[in-house]
Amino acid sequence: MKDFNANFKIEKELWIQFKQRYSNASARLRELILNDLQADKEIPSIQRDDITNLYKMIFTDSNPVQLVGKVGIGKTSCIKKLIEQDHQHVYIVLDCHNEYDNLPNIQTITTDLQQSSRIIMPKQVSAARGLYPLFHNQILSQLWPSHYVVVVEEAHRYPQIKELLKEARKFVKVIAVCQEPLGDFCPRIRVVV
């Protein structure tokens, strides 16, 4: 079988940094591509109406979770149903599409919340990116009550989200809702029809 060699564009400065860090750049690229392809196969799937098993998968441990799936598949609907059925946790949703209108609005996260709530994020992506670091830093500033769960809708919008997913288990349970996995550093669950 003949190897296939495809060209792709990459910024010159980034390529120089990559080659400096990895002496055998082509081997490292193959490894990264292979890891990415294998990681995608290992993502467990859940039917969008199977809230009981979704709950079990999310709360298996204290690790943050990435809930992924195609646009319109029902990721947000799953989380909304989960919030409705789960009376053990208080959910704080960073809501950027005004989809959680049944939850009361809050301006900041406090340790005395008695019910699930939402923080309305700006619909404009750049404005949401500007506001997100405020909540990001607040989440990573202290240990929150053990029954708190932070849901970050459209998580892929925020450059700092990977840090949150890597560090959050020390502070609070986090569910990042996005189209594609942001990495394999925390559990991922794919929503399917």
C-alpha positions as a Markdown table, in Angstrom:
| # | Residue | x | y | z |
|---|---|---|---|---|
| 1 | Met | 0.0 | 0.0 | 0.0 |
| 2 | Lys | 1.3 | 3.4 | -1.0 |
| 3 | Asp | 1.5 | 6.1 | 1.7 |
| 4 | Phe | -0.5 | 9.2 | 1.1 |
| 5 | Asn | 1.2 | 12.6 | 1.7 |
| 6 | Ala | -1.2 | 15.6 | 2.0 |
| 7 | Asn | -0.1 | 19.2 | 2.3 |
| 8 | Phe | -1.7 | 21.6 | 4.7 |
| 9 | Lys | -1.2 | 25.2 | 5.5 |
| 10 | Ile | 0.3 | 26.3 | 8.9 |
| 11 | Glu | 1.6 | 29.7 | 10.0 |
| 12 | Lys | 5.4 | 29.9 | 9.5 |
| 13 | Glu | 6.1 | 30.9 | 13.1 |
| 14 | Leu | 4.0 | 28.1 | 14.5 |
| 15 | Trp | 5.7 | 25.6 | 12.3 |
| 16 | Ile | 9.2 | 26.8 | 13.4 |
| 17 | Gln | 8.1 | 26.5 | 17.1 |
| 18 | Phe | 6.8 | 23.0 | 16.4 |
| 19 | Lys | 10.0 | 21.9 | 14.7 |
| 20 | Gln | 12.1 | 23.3 | 17.5 |
| 21 | Arg | 10.1 | 21.5 | 20.1 |
| 22 | Tyr | 9.9 | 18.2 | 18.2 |
| 23 | Ser | 13.1 | 17.2 | 16.4 |
| 24 | Asn | 11.2 | 14.6 | 14.4 |
| 25 | Ala | 8.2 | 16.7 | 13.4 |
| 26 | Ser | 6.6 | 14.3 | 10.9 |
| 27 | Ala | 6.6 | 11.5 | 13.5 |
| 28 | Arg | 5.0 | 13.8 | 16.1 |
| 29 | Leu | 2.4 | 14.8 | 13.6 |
| 30 | Arg | 1.5 | 11.2 | 12.8 |
| 31 | Glu | 1.3 | 10.5 | 16.6 |
| 32 | Leu | -1.0 | 13.4 | 17.2 |
| 33 | Ile | -3.3 | 12.5 | 14.2 |
| 34 | Leu | -3.4 | 8.8 | 15.3 |
| 35 | Asn | -4.2 | 9.8 | 18.9 |
| 36 | Asp | -6.9 | 12.2 | 17.7 |
| 37 | Leu | -8.5 | 9.5 | 15.5 |
| 38 | Gln | -8.4 | 6.8 | 18.3 |
| 39 | Ala | -9.7 | 9.2 | 20.9 |
| 40 | Asp | -12.8 | 10.0 | 18.8 |
| 41 | Lys | -13.6 | 6.3 | 18.7 |
| 42 | Glu | -13.5 | 5.9 | 22.4 |
| 43 | Ile | -16.2 | 8.5 | 23.2 |
| 44 | Pro | -19.2 | 6.8 | 24.7 |
| 45 | Ser | -22.5 | 7.7 | 23.2 |
| 46 | Ile | -25.8 | 8.3 | 24.9 |
| 47 | Gln | -29.3 | 8.6 | 23.4 |
| 48 | Arg | -30.6 | 12.1 | 23.8 |
| 49 | Asp | -33.6 | 10.9 | 25.8 |
| 50 | Asp | -31.7 | 8.6 | 28.1 |
| 51 | Ile | -31.4 | 11.0 | 31.0 |
| 52 | Thr | -31.0 | 8.3 | 33.6 |
| 53 | Asn | -27.8 | 6.9 | 32.0 |
| 54 | Leu | -26.6 | 10.4 | 31.2 |
| 55 | Tyr | -26.8 | 11.2 | 34.9 |
| 56 | Lys | -24.8 | 8.1 | 35.8 |
| 57 | Met | -22.1 | 8.9 | 33.2 |
| 58 | Ile | -21.8 | 12.6 | 34.3 |
| 59 | Phe | -21.7 | 11.9 | 38.0 |
| 60 | Thr | -19.5 | 8.8 | 38.0 |
| 61 | Asp | -16.7 | 10.9 | 39.6 |
| 62 | Ser | -15.8 | 14.5 | 40.2 |
| 63 | Asn | -14.1 | 15.1 | 36.8 |
| 64 | Pro | -15.5 | 17.7 | 34.4 |
| 65 | Val | -17.4 | 16.3 | 31.5 |
| 66 | Gln | -17.6 | 17.3 | 27.8 |
| 67 | Leu | -21.1 | 16.8 | 26.3 |
| 68 | Val | -20.6 | 16.7 | 22.5 |
| 69 | Gly | -22.7 | 16.2 | 19.4 |
| 70 | Lys | -23.8 | 17.6 | 16.1 |
| 71 | Val | -25.6 | 20.9 | 15.9 |
| 72 | Gly | -29.3 | 20.4 | 16.7 |
| 73 | Ile | -28.8 | 16.9 | 18.1 |
| 74 | Gly | -30.3 | 17.8 | 21.5 |
| 75 | Lys | -27.3 | 18.5 | 23.8 |
| 76 | Thr | -29.0 | 21.5 | 25.4 |
| 77 | Ser | -32.3 | 19.6 | 25.6 |
| 78 | Cys | -30.5 | 16.8 | 27.5 |
| 79 | Ile | -29.1 | 19.2 | 30.0 |
| 80 | Lys | -32.4 | 20.9 | 30.5 |
| 81 | Lys | -34.1 | 17.5 | 31.1 |
| 82 | Leu | -31.3 | 16.6 | 33.5 |
| 83 | Ile | -31.7 | 19.8 | 35.5 |
| 84 | Glu | -35.5 | 19.2 | 35.7 |
| 85 | Gln | -35.1 | 15.6 | 36.9 |
| 86 | Asp | -32.1 | 16.1 | 39.2 |
| 87 | His | -33.1 | 17.4 | 42.7 |
| 88 | Gln | -29.7 | 16.7 | 44.3 |
| 89 | His | -27.7 | 19.3 | 42.5 |
| 90 | Val | -27.8 | 23.1 | 41.9 |
| 91 | Tyr | -26.9 | 23.9 | 38.3 |
| 92 | Ile | -25.4 | 27.2 | 37.3 |
| 93 | Val | -25.7 | 27.6 | 33.5 |
| 94 | Leu | -23.7 | 30.0 | 31.4 |
| 95 | Asp | -26.5 | 30.5 | 28.9 |
| 96 | Cys | -25.6 | 32.2 | 25.7 |
| 97 | His | -28.7 | 31.5 | 23.6 |
| 98 | Asn | -31.3 | 32.3 | 26.2 |
| 99 | Glu | -32.5 | 28.6 | 26.1 |
| 100 | Tyr | -32.8 | 28.1 | 29.9 |
| 101 | Asp | -35.6 | 30.6 | 30.3 |
| 102 | Asn | -37.2 | 28.5 | 33.0 |
| 103 | Leu | -34.3 | 29.2 | 35.3 |
| 104 | Pro | -33.9 | 32.4 | 37.3 |
| 105 | Asn | -31.2 | 34.8 | 36.3 |
| 106 | Ile | -28.2 | 35.6 | 38.5 |
| 107 | Gln | -25.3 | 38.0 | 38.0 |
| 108 | Thr | -22.6 | 36.1 | 39.9 |
| 109 | Ile | -22.1 | 32.7 | 41.4 |
| 110 | Thr | -22.5 | 32.6 | 45.2 |
| 111 | Thr | -22.2 | 29.8 | 47.7 |
| 112 | Asp | -25.8 | 30.1 | 49.0 |
| 113 | Leu | -27.8 | 29.3 | 45.9 |
| 114 | Gln | -30.8 | 27.1 | 46.7 |
| 115 | Gln | -32.0 | 26.4 | 43.1 |
| 116 | Ser | -30.6 | 26.0 | 39.7 |
| 117 | Ser | -30.0 | 29.3 | 38.0 |
| 118 | Arg | -28.5 | 30.8 | 34.8 |
| 119 | Ile | -26.2 | 33.6 | 33.9 |
| 120 | Ile | -27.2 | 35.1 | 30.6 |
| 121 | Met | -24.1 | 35.5 | 28.4 |
| 122 | Pro | -24.1 | 37.9 | 25.5 |
| 123 | Lys | -25.2 | 36.4 | 22.2 |
| 124 | Gln | -22.4 | 38.2 | 20.3 |
| 125 | Val | -19.4 | 35.8 | 20.4 |
| 126 | Ser | -16.8 | 38.5 | 21.0 |
| 127 | Ala | -18.8 | 40.0 | 23.9 |
| 128 | Ala | -19.3 | 36.6 | 25.5 |
| 129 | Arg | -15.6 | 35.9 | 25.2 |
| 130 | Gly | -14.9 | 39.2 | 26.9 |
| 131 | Leu | -17.2 | 38.4 | 29.8 |
| 132 | Tyr | -16.4 | 34.7 | 30.3 |
| 133 | Pro | -13.0 | 35.2 | 32.0 |
| 134 | Leu | -14.8 | 36.9 | 34.9 |
| 135 | Phe | -16.8 | 33.7 | 35.6 |
| 136 | His | -13.9 | 31.5 | 34.7 |
| 137 | Asn | -11.7 | 33.1 | 37.4 |
| 138 | Gln | -14.6 | 33.1 | 39.9 |
| 139 | Ile | -15.1 | 29.3 | 39.4 |
| 140 | Leu | -11.3 | 28.6 | 39.9 |
| 141 | Ser | -11.0 | 30.9 | 42.9 |
| 142 | Gln | -12.5 | 28.7 | 45.7 |
| 143 | Leu | -14.0 | 25.3 | 46.5 |
| 144 | Trp | -17.8 | 25.4 | 45.8 |
| 145 | Pro | -20.5 | 23.4 | 47.6 |
| 146 | Ser | -20.3 | 19.8 | 46.5 |
| 147 | His | -23.8 | 19.8 | 45.0 |
| 148 | Tyr | -23.0 | 22.6 | 42.6 |
| 149 | Val | -22.6 | 21.9 | 38.9 |
| 150 | Val | -21.5 | 24.6 | 36.3 |
| 151 | Val | -22.8 | 24.1 | 32.8 |
| 152 | Val | -20.9 | 26.0 | 30.1 |
| 153 | Glu | -23.0 | 26.2 | 26.9 |
| 154 | Glu | -21.1 | 26.7 | 23.6 |
| 155 | Ala | -17.9 | 26.0 | 25.5 |
| 156 | His | -15.8 | 26.0 | 22.4 |
| 157 | Arg | -16.2 | 29.8 | 22.2 |
| 158 | Tyr | -13.9 | 30.4 | 25.2 |
| 159 | Pro | -10.2 | 30.0 | 24.9 |
| 160 | Gln | -9.8 | 29.4 | 28.6 |
| 161 | Ile | -12.2 | 26.4 | 28.7 |
| 162 | Lys | -9.4 | 23.8 | 28.5 |
| 163 | Glu | -7.9 | 25.2 | 31.6 |
| 164 | Leu | -11.2 | 25.0 | 33.4 |
| 165 | Leu | -11.8 | 21.4 | 32.3 |
| 166 | Lys | -8.3 | 20.4 | 33.5 |
| 167 | Glu | -8.6 | 22.2 | 36.9 |
| 168 | Ala | -12.3 | 22.3 | 37.7 |
| 169 | Arg | -12.5 | 19.0 | 39.6 |
| 170 | Lys | -10.6 | 20.6 | 42.4 |
| 171 | Phe | -13.3 | 23.3 | 42.7 |
| 172 | Val | -16.7 | 22.2 | 41.2 |
| 173 | Lys | -18.3 | 19.8 | 38.8 |
| 174 | Val | -18.3 | 21.2 | 35.2 |
| 175 | Ile | -20.2 | 20.2 | 32.1 |
| 176 | Ala | -18.9 | 21.7 | 28.9 |
| 177 | Val | -21.4 | 21.6 | 26.1 |
| 178 | Cys | -19.8 | 21.8 | 22.6 |
| 179 | Gln | -20.0 | 20.3 | 19.1 |
| 180 | Glu | -16.6 | 18.5 | 19.1 |
| 181 | Pro | -14.4 | 17.4 | 21.9 |
| 182 | Leu | -11.9 | 20.0 | 23.1 |
| 183 | Gly | -9.4 | 17.3 | 24.1 |
| 184 | Asp | -9.1 | 14.0 | 25.8 |
| 185 | Phe | -8.1 | 15.4 | 29.2 |
| 186 | Cys | -11.5 | 14.7 | 30.8 |
| 187 | Pro | -14.4 | 12.4 | 30.0 |
| 188 | Arg | -16.5 | 13.0 | 26.9 |
| 189 | Ile | -20.0 | 11.9 | 26.2 |
| 190 | Arg | -21.5 | 12.0 | 22.6 |
| 191 | Val | -25.2 | 12.7 | 22.3 |
| 192 | Val | -26.9 | 10.8 | 19.5 |
| 193 | Val | -30.4 | 10.5 | 18.2 |
